Amino acid sequence: MSEFNLVLAADILGIIAFALSGFLVGVRNNLDLLGLIISASLTALGGGVVRDVILGRTPFAFNEYYPAITVIVTIFLAFSFRLYRREQLERQWLFIISDTIGLVAFSITGALLAIEVEFNFFGVMILSFLTAVGGGVLRDTMINQVPSVLISDFYGSIAIIVSVLLLLLAQMDMINTLGVAGVAAFAIFLRLLAVSKQWHLPKLNMES
């Protein structure tokens, strides 16, 4: 599979996962129908728009049909399966899993596109990070809460890890379907393990 097809596949997977997580955040915050649609759309498309603006090209959400269609279908299925009525605990884990998949998928697209245009080491990490967290930051800002990336356990760190691993693969000329899938599986496992074990990055103790 070519690098372009890898980016497209990761894009679609990320849109589905982030649209679902945005929908669930809207449900948790008691948004109305329009609010749910906006929350899902911002989460799913925001990071990709930020990525494309940095790359100096028309954002994919404005010149391609698949982003909007994917979001619409995901929202329709979320309503069809009545995800807004599931028990709180079940909904919480559904959110964590979908948000993790979206995070990893968009980390991959950001890193692959940065590598393709020959960004340096820090450029690849930054584009991967902004692509992964951009939509979530827009969503959280809209509903007036601190963005998850600033307080969540081992969240933004996953994007950094993904970008470093893909850079290593690129150096070894191993950017292919198997290599990218391996990075994705490892990153998803690491994120879910961090949630399960309640791992946190160290915080400053302002009281000492």
C-alpha atoms as a printed R data frame, in Angstrom:
    type eleno elety resid chain resno       x      y      z
1   ATOM     1    CA   MET     A     1   0.000  0.000  0.000
2   ATOM     2    CA   SER     A     2   1.383  3.425 -0.985
3   ATOM     3    CA   GLU     A     3   2.041  6.157  1.576
4   ATOM     4    CA   PHE     A     4  -0.924  8.139  0.178
5   ATOM     5    CA   ASN     A     5  -3.282  5.216  0.736
6   ATOM     6    CA   LEU     A     6  -1.935  4.755  4.258
7   ATOM     7    CA   VAL     A     7  -2.706  8.408  5.020
8   ATOM     8    CA   LEU     A     8  -6.196  8.112  3.512
9   ATOM     9    CA   ALA     A     9  -6.975  4.947  5.488
10  ATOM    10    CA   ALA     A    10  -5.700  6.494  8.730
11  ATOM    11    CA   ASP     A    11  -7.656  9.684  7.985
12  ATOM    12    CA   ILE     A    12 -10.944  7.827  7.573
13  ATOM    13    CA   LEU     A    13 -10.344  5.706 10.685
14  ATOM    14    CA   GLY     A    14  -9.446  8.812 12.674
15  ATOM    15    CA   ILE     A    15 -12.532 10.685 11.492
16  ATOM    16    CA   ILE     A    16 -14.831  7.805 12.494
17  ATOM    17    CA   ALA     A    17 -13.220  7.394 15.906
18  ATOM    18    CA   PHE     A    18 -13.035 11.110 16.716
19  ATOM    19    CA   ALA     A    19 -16.584 11.771 15.455
20  ATOM    20    CA   LEU     A    20 -17.796  9.091 17.848
21  ATOM    21    CA   SER     A    21 -15.761 10.454 20.770
22  ATOM    22    CA   GLY     A    22 -16.985 13.988 20.026
23  ATOM    23    CA   PHE     A    23 -20.556 12.719 19.954
24  ATOM    24    CA   LEU     A    24 -20.095 11.022 23.335
25  ATOM    25    CA   VAL     A    25 -18.575 14.171 24.861
26  ATOM    26    CA   GLY     A    26 -21.640 16.048 23.637
27  ATOM    27    CA   VAL     A    27 -23.924 13.482 25.260
28  ATOM    28    CA   ARG     A    28 -21.978 13.721 28.526
29  ATOM    29    CA   ASN     A    29 -22.379 17.500 28.513
30  ATOM    30    CA   ASN     A    30 -26.106 17.386 27.655
31  ATOM    31    CA   LEU     A    31 -25.755 19.221 24.327
32  ATOM    32    CA   ASP     A    32 -28.757 19.490 22.043
33  ATOM    33    CA   LEU     A    33 -28.892 17.930 18.566
34  ATOM    34    CA   LEU     A    34 -27.002 20.756 16.882
35  ATOM    35    CA   GLY     A    35 -24.455 20.754 19.700
36  ATOM    36    CA   LEU     A    36 -23.852 17.013 19.245
37  ATOM    37    CA   ILE     A    37 -23.274 17.461 15.518
38  ATOM    38    CA   ILE     A    38 -20.883 20.376 16.065
39  ATOM    39    CA   SER     A    39 -18.997 18.524 18.806
40  ATOM    40    CA   ALA     A    40 -18.579 15.445 16.609
41  ATOM    41    CA   SER     A    41 -17.571 17.479 13.549
42  ATOM    42    CA   LEU     A    42 -15.043 19.679 15.361
43  ATOM    43    CA   THR     A    43 -13.403 16.681 16.998
44  ATOM    44    CA   ALA     A    44 -13.249 14.687 13.772
45  ATOM    45    CA   LEU     A    45 -12.137 17.419 11.373
46  ATOM    46    CA   GLY     A    46 -10.375 20.062 13.465
47  ATOM    47    CA   GLY     A    47  -6.995 18.357 13.668
48  ATOM    48    CA   GLY     A    48  -6.908 17.619  9.941
49  ATOM    49    CA   VAL     A    49  -7.741 21.233  9.106
50  ATOM    50    CA   VAL     A    50  -4.904 22.468 11.356
51  ATOM    51    CA   ARG     A    51  -2.547 19.964  9.703
52  ATOM    52    CA   ASP     A    52  -3.430 21.040  6.172
53  ATOM    53    CA   VAL     A    53  -3.135 24.754  6.992
54  ATOM    54    CA   ILE     A    54   0.395 24.169  8.315
55  ATOM    55    CA   LEU     A    55   1.224 22.205  5.152
56  ATOM    56    CA   GLY     A    56  -0.013 25.144  3.053
57  ATOM    57    CA   ARG     A    57  -2.786 23.290  1.254
58  ATOM    58    CA   THR     A    58  -6.578 23.505  1.135
59  ATOM    59    CA   PRO     A    59  -7.964 21.690  4.200
60  ATOM    60    CA   PHE     A    60  -9.221 18.234  3.312
61  ATOM    61    CA   ALA     A    61 -12.638 18.972  4.803
62  ATOM    62    CA   PHE     A    62 -13.184 21.706  2.178
63  ATOM    63    CA   ASN     A    63 -12.186 19.980 -1.055
64  ATOM    64    CA   GLU     A    64 -12.972 16.305 -0.398
65  ATOM    65    CA   TYR     A    65 -16.355 14.679  0.178
66  ATOM    66    CA   TYR     A    66 -15.242 11.745  2.319
67  ATOM    67    CA   PRO     A    67 -14.618 13.716  5.566
68  ATOM    68    CA   ALA     A    68 -18.145 15.154  5.769
69  ATOM    69    CA   ILE     A    69 -19.775 11.924  4.583
70  ATOM    70    CA   THR     A    70 -17.800  9.903  7.151
71  ATOM    71    CA   VAL     A    71 -18.853 12.240  9.980
72  ATOM    72    CA   ILE     A    72 -22.512 12.185  8.907
73  ATOM    73    CA   VAL     A    73 -22.591  8.380  8.671
74  ATOM    74    CA   THR     A    74 -20.880  8.016 12.060
75  ATOM    75    CA   ILE     A    75 -23.376 10.359 13.752
76  ATOM    76    CA   PHE     A    76 -26.282  8.550 12.075
77  ATOM    77    CA   LEU     A    77 -24.999  5.181 13.331
78  ATOM    78    CA   ALA     A    78 -24.452  6.608 16.831
79  ATOM    79    CA   PHE     A    79 -28.115  7.630 16.915
80  ATOM    80    CA   SER     A    80 -29.241  4.365 15.324
81  ATOM    81    CA   PHE     A    81 -27.501  2.306 18.015
82  ATOM    82    CA   ARG     A    82 -28.809  4.704 20.709
83  ATOM    83    CA   LEU     A    83 -25.340  5.301 22.115
84  ATOM    84    CA   TYR     A    84 -26.731  8.306 23.970
85  ATOM    85    CA   ARG     A    85 -28.764  5.899 26.151
86  ATOM    86    CA   ARG     A    86 -26.023  3.449 27.122
87  ATOM    87    CA   GLU     A    87 -24.979  3.104 30.740
88  ATOM    88    CA   GLN     A    88 -22.432  5.662 31.915
89  ATOM    89    CA   LEU     A    89 -19.595  3.151 32.505
90  ATOM    90    CA   GLU     A    90 -20.087  1.511 29.110
91  ATOM    91    CA   ARG     A    91 -20.202  4.902 27.425
92  ATOM    92    CA   GLN     A    92 -17.016  5.943 29.229
93  ATOM    93    CA   TRP     A    93 -15.020  3.007 27.875
94  ATOM    94    CA   LEU     A    94 -16.506  3.444 24.420
95  ATOM    95    CA   PHE     A    95 -15.289  7.041 24.542
96  ATOM    96    CA   ILE     A    96 -11.788  6.054 25.717
97  ATOM    97    CA   ILE     A    97 -11.386  3.438 22.988
98  ATOM    98    CA   SER     A    98 -12.736  5.619 20.172
99  ATOM    99    CA   ASP     A    99 -10.719  8.635 21.338
100 ATOM   100    CA   THR     A   100  -7.576  6.499 21.519
101 ATOM   101    CA   ILE     A   101  -8.058  5.168 17.985
102 ATOM   102    CA   GLY     A   102  -8.657  8.684 16.678
103 ATOM   103    CA   LEU     A   103  -5.615  9.997 18.529
104 ATOM   104    CA   VAL     A   104  -3.338  7.329 17.078
105 ATOM   105    CA   ALA     A   105  -4.795  7.500 13.559
106 ATOM   106    CA   PHE     A   106  -4.365 11.275 13.291
107 ATOM   107    CA   SER     A   107  -0.914 11.093 14.883
108 ATOM   108    CA   ILE     A   108   0.017  8.763 12.038
109 ATOM   109    CA   THR     A   109  -1.415 10.986  9.276
110 ATOM   110    CA   GLY     A   110   0.344 14.049 10.659
111 ATOM   111    CA   ALA     A   111   3.674 12.254 10.927
112 ATOM   112    CA   LEU     A   112   3.456 10.582  7.504
113 ATOM   113    CA   LEU     A   113   2.608 13.823  5.715
114 ATOM   114    CA   ALA     A   114   5.381 15.671  7.561
115 ATOM   115    CA   ILE     A   115   7.857 12.962  6.559
116 ATOM   116    CA   GLU     A   116   6.610 13.128  2.962
117 ATOM   117    CA   VAL     A   117   7.344 16.881  2.705
118 ATOM   118    CA   GLU     A   118  10.684 16.342  4.488
119 ATOM   119    CA   PHE     A   119  10.040 18.238  7.707
120 ATOM   120    CA   ASN     A   120  12.851 17.953 10.220
121 ATOM   121    CA   PHE     A   121  12.649 15.850 13.397
122 ATOM   122    CA   PHE     A   122  10.839 18.501 15.434
123 ATOM   123    CA   GLY     A   123   8.560 19.418 12.547
124 ATOM   124    CA   VAL     A   124   7.345 15.824 12.269
125 ATOM   125    CA   MET     A   125   6.646 15.637 16.007
126 ATOM   126    CA   ILE     A   126   4.829 18.980 16.084
127 ATOM   127    CA   LEU     A   127   2.643 18.236 13.050
128 ATOM   128    CA   SER     A   128   1.801 14.790 14.416
129 ATOM   129    CA   PHE     A   129   0.906 16.297 17.792
130 ATOM   130    CA   LEU     A   130  -1.241 19.133 16.414
131 ATOM   131    CA   THR     A   131  -3.079 16.818 14.015
132 ATOM   132    CA   ALA     A   132  -3.868 14.425 16.853
133 ATOM   133    CA   VAL     A   133  -5.024 16.919 19.490
134 ATOM   134    CA   GLY     A   134  -6.321 19.832 17.388
135 ATOM   135    CA   GLY     A   135  -9.898 18.605 17.108
136 ATOM   136    CA   GLY     A   136 -10.129 17.700 20.787
137 ATOM   137    CA   VAL     A   137  -8.820 21.116 21.833
138 ATOM   138    CA   LEU     A   138 -11.453 22.857 19.679
139 ATOM   139    CA   ARG     A   139 -14.177 20.613 21.122
140 ATOM   140    CA   ASP     A   140 -13.155 21.132 24.733
141 ATOM   141    CA   THR     A   141 -12.821 24.887 24.240
142 ATOM   142    CA   MET     A   142 -16.324 24.997 22.770
143 ATOM   143    CA   ILE     A   143 -17.840 23.287 25.817
144 ATOM   144    CA   ASN     A   144 -15.775 25.436 28.183
145 ATOM   145    CA   GLN     A   145 -13.522 22.835 29.752
146 ATOM   146    CA   VAL     A   146  -9.761 22.456 30.047
147 ATOM   147    CA   PRO     A   147  -8.509 20.608 26.919
148 ATOM   148    CA   SER     A   148  -7.888 16.926 27.630
149 ATOM   149    CA   VAL     A   149  -4.353 17.090 26.268
150 ATOM   150    CA   LEU     A   150  -3.344 19.389 29.149
151 ATOM   151    CA   ILE     A   151  -4.608 17.191 31.972
152 ATOM   152    CA   SER     A   152  -5.294 13.684 30.654
153 ATOM   153    CA   ASP     A   153  -3.058 10.776 31.508
154 ATOM   154    CA   PHE     A   154  -0.546  9.977 28.794
155 ATOM   155    CA   TYR     A   155  -2.528 11.583 25.968
156 ATOM   156    CA   GLY     A   156  -0.402 13.974 23.937
157 ATOM   157    CA   SER     A   157   2.625 11.827 24.728
158 ATOM   158    CA   ILE     A   158   1.186  9.121 22.478
159 ATOM   159    CA   ALA     A   159   1.396 11.429 19.449
160 ATOM   160    CA   ILE     A   160   5.046 12.145 20.229
161 ATOM   161    CA   ILE     A   161   5.822  8.430 20.563
162 ATOM   162    CA   VAL     A   162   4.031  7.643 17.281
163 ATOM   163    CA   SER     A   163   5.972 10.329 15.415
164 ATOM   164    CA   VAL     A   164   9.328  9.115 16.767
165 ATOM   165    CA   LEU     A   165   8.569  5.505 15.831
166 ATOM   166    CA   LEU     A   166   7.505  6.492 12.309
167 ATOM   167    CA   LEU     A   167  10.641  8.587 11.930
168 ATOM   168    CA   LEU     A   168  12.698  5.536 12.852
169 ATOM   169    CA   LEU     A   169  10.799  3.439 10.292
170 ATOM   170    CA   ALA     A   170  11.396  6.105  7.664
171 ATOM   171    CA   GLN     A   171  15.119  6.057  8.386
172 ATOM   172    CA   MET     A   172  15.096  2.295  7.829
173 ATOM   173    CA   ASP     A   173  12.901  2.647  4.701
174 ATOM   174    CA   MET     A   174  10.160  0.582  6.368
175 ATOM   175    CA   ILE     A   175   7.154  2.868  5.924
176 ATOM   176    CA   ASN     A   176   4.669  0.254  4.734
177 ATOM   177    CA   THR     A   177   1.312 -1.166  5.781
178 ATOM   178    CA   LEU     A   178   2.798 -3.680  8.214
179 ATOM   179    CA   GLY     A   179   5.157 -1.199  9.824
180 ATOM   180    CA   VAL     A   180   2.504  1.498 10.285
181 ATOM   181    CA   ALA     A   181  -0.015 -1.061 11.586
182 ATOM   182    CA   GLY     A   182   2.565 -2.230 14.132
183 ATOM   183    CA   VAL     A   183   3.124  1.333 15.353
184 ATOM   184    CA   ALA     A   184  -0.644  1.886 15.574
185 ATOM   185    CA   ALA     A   185  -1.232 -1.324 17.540
186 ATOM   186    CA   PHE     A   186   1.584 -0.512 19.972
187 ATOM   187    CA   ALA     A   187   0.356  3.058 20.511
188 ATOM   188    CA   ILE     A   188  -3.255  1.968 21.104
189 ATOM   189    CA   PHE     A   189  -2.106 -0.705 23.548
190 ATOM   190    CA   LEU     A   190   0.109  1.789 25.383
191 ATOM   191    CA   ARG     A   191  -2.672  4.384 25.689
192 ATOM   192    CA   LEU     A   192  -5.228  1.857 26.984
193 ATOM   193    CA   LEU     A   193  -2.656  0.435 29.395
194 ATOM   194    CA   ALA     A   194  -1.930  3.944 30.668
195 ATOM   195    CA   VAL     A   195  -5.639  4.510 31.293
196 ATOM   196    CA   SER     A   196  -6.040  1.126 32.990
197 ATOM   197    CA   LYS     A   197  -2.963  1.618 35.206
198 ATOM   198    CA   GLN     A   198  -3.751  5.323 35.739
199 ATOM   199    CA   TRP     A   199  -0.330  6.447 34.576
200 ATOM   200    CA   HIS     A   200   0.267 10.185 34.718
201 ATOM   201    CA   LEU     A   201   3.097 12.422 33.686
202 ATOM   202    CA   PRO     A   202   4.668 14.152 36.727
203 ATOM   203    CA   LYS     A   203   3.111 17.429 37.871
204 ATOM   204    CA   LEU     A   204   4.692 20.246 39.801
205 ATOM   205    CA   ASN     A   205   3.798 20.329 43.498
206 ATOM   206    CA   MET     A   206   3.143 24.017 44.145
207 ATOM   207    CA   GLU     A   207   2.530 23.435 47.868
208 ATOM   208    CA   SER     A   208   6.022 22.209 48.758
